[in-house]
Amino acid sequence: MKEIQATQVTTYLNDYQLIDVRESFETEKGMIPGALHIPLGELPGKLSTLGKGKPLLFICRSGARSERAALFSEAQGYQTANMTGGMIQYSCRTILPAHT
């Protein structure tokens, strides 16, 4: 399983299929554009619907659930990556103003 820092994930958007494994109430606050929402508990039943043409990049709030999703999916034969730092780090990166 590859790890990609949340602050660098935009570099990889075209290289991965983004899967957000947070719960619905968490995704109401926003998702990375283009990400598919599959809560972690539903992943085992929906994994087979995902193509293997692109590696899967898993996203959650802090990086722990997405790591579990990536490890599970990798064991099923998928190429995977985990967005370390999760949406906590991604949000900080996109919300904070640039330093001048």
OpenMM code with the backbone's topology and positions (N, CA, C; nanometers):
from openmm import Vec3, app, unit

residues = "MET LYS GLU ILE GLN ALA THR GLN VAL THR THR TYR LEU ASN ASP TYR GLN LEU ILE ASP VAL ARG GLU SER PHE GLU THR GLU LYS GLY MET ILE PRO GLY ALA LEU HIS ILE PRO LEU GLY GLU LEU PRO GLY LYS LEU SER THR LEU GLY LYS GLY LYS PRO LEU LEU PHE ILE CYS ARG SER GLY ALA ARG SER GLU ARG ALA ALA LEU PHE SER GLU ALA GLN GLY TYR GLN THR ALA ASN MET THR GLY GLY MET ILE GLN TYR SER CYS ARG THR ILE LEU PRO ALA HIS THR".split()
positions = [
    Vec3(0.0850, -0.1181, 0.0000),
    Vec3(0.0000, 0.0000, 0.0000),
    Vec3(0.0889, 0.1235, 0.0000),
    Vec3(0.0629, 0.2100, -0.0921),
    Vec3(0.1344, 0.3364, -0.1013),
    Vec3(0.0678, 0.4375, -0.0085),
    Vec3(0.1438, 0.5311, 0.0420),
    Vec3(0.0882, 0.6401, 0.1228),
    Vec3(0.1126, 0.7718, 0.0515),
    Vec3(0.0070, 0.8517, 0.0452),
    Vec3(0.0150, 0.9837, -0.0169),
    Vec3(-0.0300, 1.0858, 0.0852),
    Vec3(0.0521, 1.1864, 0.1087),
    Vec3(0.0187, 1.2913, 0.2043),
    Vec3(-0.1014, 1.3715, 0.1542),
    Vec3(-0.1898, 1.4071, 0.2446),
    Vec3(-0.3085, 1.4849, 0.2095),
    Vec3(-0.2708, 1.6159, 0.1410),
    Vec3(-0.1600, 1.6738, 0.1810),
    Vec3(-0.1184, 1.8010, 0.1232),
    Vec3(-0.0686, 1.7862, -0.0203),
    Vec3(-0.0460, 1.6617, -0.0664),
    Vec3(0.0036, 1.6397, -0.2018),
    Vec3(-0.0943, 1.5615, -0.2887),
    Vec3(-0.2127, 1.5333, -0.2372),
    Vec3(-0.3060, 1.4460, -0.3087),
    Vec3(-0.3519, 1.5063, -0.4414),
    Vec3(-0.3598, 1.6364, -0.4534),
    Vec3(-0.4070, 1.6955, -0.5786),
    Vec3(-0.3136, 1.6627, -0.6949),
    Vec3(-0.1894, 1.6314, -0.6660),
    Vec3(-0.0940, 1.5917, -0.7691),
    Vec3(-0.1326, 1.4582, -0.8318),
    Vec3(-0.2058, 1.3756, -0.7585),
    Vec3(-0.2363, 1.2390, -0.8003),
    Vec3(-0.3814, 1.2181, -0.8441),
    Vec3(-0.4592, 1.3220, -0.8544),
    Vec3(-0.6023, 1.3059, -0.8814),
    Vec3(-0.6317, 1.2279, -1.0093),
    Vec3(-0.5513, 1.2438, -1.1112),
    Vec3(-0.5762, 1.1739, -1.2375),
    Vec3(-0.5214, 1.0316, -1.2384),
    Vec3(-0.4374, 0.9995, -1.1423),
    Vec3(-0.3721, 0.8685, -1.1387),
    Vec3(-0.4492, 0.7648, -1.0572),
    Vec3(-0.5456, 0.8083, -0.9770),
    Vec3(-0.6164, 0.7196, -0.8849),
    Vec3(-0.7663, 0.7370, -0.8949),
    Vec3(-0.8380, 0.6319, -0.8583),
    Vec3(-0.9812, 0.6401, -0.8355),
    Vec3(-0.9977, 0.6716, -0.6870),
    Vec3(-1.0537, 0.7863, -0.6544),
    Vec3(-1.0667, 0.8305, -0.5158),
    Vec3(-1.1915, 0.7710, -0.4518),
    Vec3(-1.1719, 0.7093, -0.3347),
    Vec3(-1.2819, 0.6482, -0.2610),
    Vec3(-1.2832, 0.7076, -0.1206),
    Vec3(-1.3896, 0.7775, -0.0868),
    Vec3(-1.4062, 0.8382, 0.0450),
    Vec3(-1.4840, 0.7402, 0.1321),
    Vec3(-1.4205, 0.6895, 0.2386),
    Vec3(-1.4828, 0.5867, 0.3229),
    Vec3(-1.5451, 0.6428, 0.4508),
    Vec3(-1.5606, 0.7742, 0.4582),
    Vec3(-1.6252, 0.8337, 0.5760),
    Vec3(-1.7746, 0.8065, 0.5746),
    Vec3(-1.8381, 0.8308, 0.6876),
    Vec3(-1.9833, 0.8172, 0.6994),
    Vec3(-2.0506, 0.9356, 0.6295),
    Vec3(-2.1785, 0.9184, 0.5970),
    Vec3(-2.2529, 1.0223, 0.5238),
    Vec3(-2.2533, 1.1560, 0.5956),
    Vec3(-2.2705, 1.1560, 0.7275),
    Vec3(-2.2735, 1.2833, 0.7997),
    Vec3(-2.1391, 1.3554, 0.7907),
    Vec3(-2.0311, 1.2817, 0.7702),
    Vec3(-1.8996, 1.3440, 0.7566),
    Vec3(-1.8803, 1.4031, 0.6168),
    Vec3(-1.9313, 1.3352, 0.5154),
    Vec3(-1.9126, 1.3855, 0.3788),
    Vec3(-2.0011, 1.5059, 0.3488),
    Vec3(-2.1023, 1.5300, 0.4326),
    Vec3(-2.1870, 1.6484, 0.4141),
    Vec3(-2.1051, 1.7765, 0.4264),
    Vec3(-1.9928, 1.7698, 0.4952),
    Vec3(-1.9057, 1.8862, 0.5124),
    Vec3(-1.8172, 1.9081, 0.3906),
    Vec3(-1.8200, 1.8147, 0.2972),
    Vec3(-1.7443, 1.8289, 0.1745),
    Vec3(-1.6605, 1.7071, 0.1423),
    Vec3(-1.6344, 1.6915, 0.0138),
    Vec3(-1.5525, 1.5819, -0.0362),
    Vec3(-1.4573, 1.6374, -0.1410),
    Vec3(-1.3535, 1.5626, -0.1682),
    Vec3(-1.2637, 1.5994, -0.2766),
    Vec3(-1.3402, 1.5776, -0.4071),
    Vec3(-1.3414, 1.6762, -0.4962),
    Vec3(-1.4146, 1.6605, -0.6219),
    Vec3(-1.3710, 1.5341, -0.6963),
    Vec3(-1.4693, 1.4584, -0.7422),
    Vec3(-1.4426, 1.3369, -0.8172),
    Vec3(-1.4361, 1.2110, -0.7332),
    Vec3(-1.4372, 1.2255, -0.6004),
    Vec3(-1.4304, 1.1082, -0.5126),
    Vec3(-1.5655, 1.0362, -0.5096),
    Vec3(-1.5575, 0.9051, -0.4979),
    Vec3(-1.6760, 0.8210, -0.4840),
    Vec3(-1.6950, 0.7924, -0.3358),
    Vec3(-1.8182, 0.8049, -0.2875),
    Vec3(-1.8451, 0.7816, -0.1458),
    Vec3(-1.8902, 0.6382, -0.1226),
    Vec3(-1.8084, 0.5621, -0.0493),
    Vec3(-1.8444, 0.4271, -0.0054),
    Vec3(-1.8030, 0.4166, 0.1411),
    Vec3(-1.8978, 0.4273, 0.2351),
    Vec3(-1.8611, 0.4147, 0.3766),
    Vec3(-1.7846, 0.2848, 0.4021),
    Vec3(-1.6910, 0.2890, 0.4944),
    Vec3(-1.6040, 0.1746, 0.5223),
    Vec3(-1.6836, 0.0464, 0.5444),
    Vec3(-1.7924, 0.0520, 0.6182),
    Vec3(-1.8720, -0.0665, 0.6459),
    Vec3(-1.9361, -0.1280, 0.5223),
    Vec3(-1.9511, -0.0500, 0.4165),
    Vec3(-2.0115, -0.0989, 0.2927),
    Vec3(-1.9082, -0.1456, 0.1911),
    Vec3(-1.7813, -0.1181, 0.2170),
    Vec3(-1.6765, -0.1490, 0.1203),
    Vec3(-1.6700, -0.2966, 0.0810),
    Vec3(-1.6768, -0.3919, 0.1755),
    Vec3(-1.6678, -0.5323, 0.1339),
    Vec3(-1.7739, -0.5724, 0.0313),
    Vec3(-1.8929, -0.5194, 0.0433),
    Vec3(-1.9996, -0.5526, -0.0500),
    Vec3(-1.9938, -0.4773, -0.1814),
    Vec3(-1.9204, -0.3664, -0.1864),
    Vec3(-1.9165, -0.2835, -0.3071),
    Vec3(-1.7817, -0.2856, -0.3783),
    Vec3(-1.6819, -0.3452, -0.3172),
    Vec3(-1.5479, -0.3432, -0.3753),
    Vec3(-1.5464, -0.4033, -0.5155),
    Vec3(-1.6200, -0.5097, -0.5364),
    Vec3(-1.6183, -0.5760, -0.6671),
    Vec3(-1.6771, -0.4900, -0.7785),
    Vec3(-1.7478, -0.3831, -0.7436),
    Vec3(-1.8043, -0.2938, -0.8455),
    Vec3(-1.7005, -0.1941, -0.8959),
    Vec3(-1.5866, -0.1852, -0.8279),
    Vec3(-1.4821, -0.0915, -0.8683),
    Vec3(-1.3888, -0.1585, -0.9682),
    Vec3(-1.3539, -0.0860, -1.0702),
    Vec3(-1.2630, -0.1400, -1.1697),
    Vec3(-1.1204, -0.1478, -1.1170),
    Vec3(-1.0409, -0.2310, -1.1808),
    Vec3(-0.9006, -0.2446, -1.1432),
    Vec3(-0.8091, -0.1707, -1.2402),
    Vec3(-0.8676, -0.0875, -1.3270),
    Vec3(-0.7884, -0.0131, -1.4243),
    Vec3(-0.7015, 0.0945, -1.3622),
    Vec3(-0.7477, 0.1529, -1.2536),
    Vec3(-0.6726, 0.2562, -1.1809),
    Vec3(-0.6578, 0.2120, -1.0367),
    Vec3(-0.5452, 0.2440, -0.9748),
    Vec3(-0.5329, 0.2149, -0.8315),
    Vec3(-0.6372, 0.2939, -0.7524),
    Vec3(-0.6730, 0.2438, -0.6364),
    Vec3(-0.7717, 0.3080, -0.5496),
    Vec3(-0.6998, 0.3901, -0.4436),
    Vec3(-0.7392, 0.5147, -0.4289),
    Vec3(-0.6856, 0.6020, -0.3244),
    Vec3(-0.7967, 0.6245, -0.2230),
    Vec3(-0.7749, 0.5753, -0.1019),
    Vec3(-0.8768, 0.5830, 0.0024),
    Vec3(-0.8583, 0.7064, 0.0893),
    Vec3(-0.9721, 0.7662, 0.1268),
    Vec3(-0.9766, 0.8921, 0.2003),
    Vec3(-1.0705, 0.8759, 0.3186),
    Vec3(-1.0320, 0.9308, 0.4343),
    Vec3(-1.1228, 0.9385, 0.5494),
    Vec3(-1.0911, 1.0672, 0.6250),
    Vec3(-1.1357, 1.0755, 0.7473),
    Vec3(-1.1161, 1.1966, 0.8267),
    Vec3(-0.9700, 1.2166, 0.8654),
    Vec3(-0.9050, 1.1107, 0.9175),
    Vec3(-0.7686, 1.1270, 0.9688),
    Vec3(-0.6653, 1.0365, 0.9035),
    Vec3(-0.7097, 0.9352, 0.8309),
    Vec3(-0.6186, 0.8424, 0.7649),
    Vec3(-0.6219, 0.7017, 0.8209),
    Vec3(-0.6902, 0.6798, 0.9329),
    Vec3(-0.6942, 0.5465, 0.9948),
    Vec3(-0.7909, 0.4528, 0.9228),
    Vec3(-0.9135, 0.4973, 0.8999),
    Vec3(-1.0114, 0.4117, 0.8298),
    Vec3(-0.9691, 0.3880, 0.6855),
    Vec3(-0.9140, 0.4904, 0.6231),
    Vec3(-0.8701, 0.4735, 0.4845),
    Vec3(-0.7535, 0.3755, 0.4759),
    Vec3(-0.6701, 0.3705, 0.5788),
    Vec3(-0.5620, 0.2718, 0.5812),
    Vec3(-0.6199, 0.1306, 0.5882),
    Vec3(-0.7209, 0.1109, 0.6722),
    Vec3(-0.7852, -0.0200, 0.6815),
    Vec3(-0.8498, -0.0583, 0.5478),
    Vec3(-0.9143, 0.0385, 0.4835),
    Vec3(-0.9779, 0.0131, 0.3539),
    Vec3(-0.8736, -0.0243, 0.2486),
    Vec3(-0.7622, 0.0451, 0.2492),
    Vec3(-0.6561, 0.0173, 0.1521),
    Vec3(-0.5965, -0.1212, 0.1745),
    Vec3(-0.5709, -0.1568, 0.2989),
    Vec3(-0.5148, -0.2879, 0.3292),
    Vec3(-0.6117, -0.3998, 0.2921),
    Vec3(-0.7400, -0.3807, 0.3220),
    Vec3(-0.8417, -0.4797, 0.2860),
    Vec3(-0.8484, -0.4964, 0.1343),
    Vec3(-0.8541, -0.3851, 0.0634),
    Vec3(-0.8671, -0.3896, -0.0821),
    Vec3(-0.7426, -0.4482, -0.1475),
    Vec3(-0.6280, -0.4178, -0.0930),
    Vec3(-0.5030, -0.4739, -0.1439),
    Vec3(-0.5035, -0.6267, -0.1299),
    Vec3(-0.5558, -0.6750, -0.0189),
    Vec3(-0.5656, -0.8202, 0.0029),
    Vec3(-0.6606, -0.8865, -0.0967),
    Vec3(-0.7501, -0.8066, -0.1560),
    Vec3(-0.8448, -0.8572, -0.2555),
    Vec3(-0.7902, -0.8421, -0.3976),
    Vec3(-0.6660, -0.7974, -0.4112),
    Vec3(-0.6029, -0.7883, -0.5425),
    Vec3(-0.6035, -0.6515, -0.6077),
    Vec3(-0.6433, -0.5481, -0.5365),
    Vec3(-0.6448, -0.4132, -0.5910),
    Vec3(-0.5138, -0.3419, -0.5581),
    Vec3(-0.4720, -0.2510, -0.6458),
    Vec3(-0.3616, -0.1616, -0.6147),
    Vec3(-0.4218, -0.0473, -0.5335),
    Vec3(-0.3581, -0.0132, -0.4203),
    Vec3(-0.4185, 0.0852, -0.3313),
    Vec3(-0.3188, 0.1874, -0.2797),
    Vec3(-0.3751, 0.2955, -0.2299),
    Vec3(-0.2993, 0.3985, -0.1601),
    Vec3(-0.3881, 0.4560, -0.0509),
    Vec3(-0.3240, 0.5066, 0.0520),
    Vec3(-0.3939, 0.5710, 0.1632),
    Vec3(-0.3556, 0.7185, 0.1650),
    Vec3(-0.4552, 0.8060, 0.1811),
    Vec3(-0.4276, 0.9485, 0.1967),
    Vec3(-0.4004, 0.9736, 0.3449),
    Vec3(-0.2729, 0.9816, 0.3806),
    Vec3(-0.2371, 1.0019, 0.5201),
    Vec3(-0.2715, 1.1444, 0.5627),
    Vec3(-0.3161, 1.1565, 0.6859),
    Vec3(-0.3587, 1.2870, 0.7367),
    Vec3(-0.5057, 1.3136, 0.7128),
    Vec3(-0.5653, 1.2408, 0.6190),
    Vec3(-0.7081, 1.2510, 0.5924),
    Vec3(-0.7563, 1.3908, 0.5581),
    Vec3(-0.8872, 1.4066, 0.5658),
    Vec3(-0.9503, 1.5339, 0.5322),
    Vec3(-0.9133, 1.6435, 0.6317),
    Vec3(-0.8682, 1.6049, 0.7508),
    Vec3(-0.8227, 1.7060, 0.8465),
    Vec3(-0.7078, 1.7851, 0.7836),
    Vec3(-0.6097, 1.7134, 0.7321),
    Vec3(-0.4946, 1.7793, 0.6702),
    Vec3(-0.5298, 1.8397, 0.5346),
    Vec3(-0.6128, 1.7726, 0.4580),
    Vec3(-0.6527, 1.8243, 0.3274),
    Vec3(-0.7291, 1.9547, 0.3438),
    Vec3(-0.8225, 1.9588, 0.4396),
    Vec3(-0.9015, 2.0799, 0.4633),
    Vec3(-0.8140, 2.1955, 0.5054),
    Vec3(-0.7206, 2.1700, 0.5960),
    Vec3(-0.6317, 2.2777, 0.6410),
    Vec3(-0.5553, 2.3350, 0.5238),
    Vec3(-0.5108, 2.2488, 0.4354),
    Vec3(-0.4335, 2.2922, 0.3209),
    Vec3(-0.5157, 2.3783, 0.2280),
    Vec3(-0.6419, 2.3463, 0.2099),
    Vec3(-0.7221, 2.4182, 0.1118),
    Vec3(-0.7934, 2.5394, 0.1698),
    Vec3(-0.8085, 2.5442, 0.3015),
    Vec3(-0.8831, 2.6548, 0.3619),
    Vec3(-0.7923, 2.7693, 0.4065),
    Vec3(-0.6765, 2.7361, 0.4565),
    Vec3(-0.5878, 2.8398, 0.5063),
    Vec3(-0.5393, 2.9291, 0.3925),
    Vec3(-0.5357, 3.0615, 0.4162),
    Vec3(-0.4858, 3.1510, 0.3102),
    Vec3(-0.3361, 3.1327, 0.2920),
    Vec3(-0.2901, 3.1593, 0.1721),
    Vec3(-0.1481, 3.1499, 0.1419),
    Vec3(-0.0728, 3.2596, 0.2168),
    Vec3(0.0480, 3.2281, 0.2601),
    Vec3(0.1313, 3.3289, 0.3263),
    Vec3(0.1891, 3.4238, 0.2229),
    Vec3(0.1926, 3.5513, 0.2586),
    Vec3(0.2508, 3.6498, 0.1644),
    Vec3(0.3761, 3.7097, 0.2208),
] * unit.nanometer
topology = app.Topology()
chain = topology.addChain("A")
for resn in residues:
    res = topology.addResidue(resn, chain)
    for name in ("N", "CA", "C"):
        topology.addAtom(name, app.Element.getBySymbol(name[0]), res)
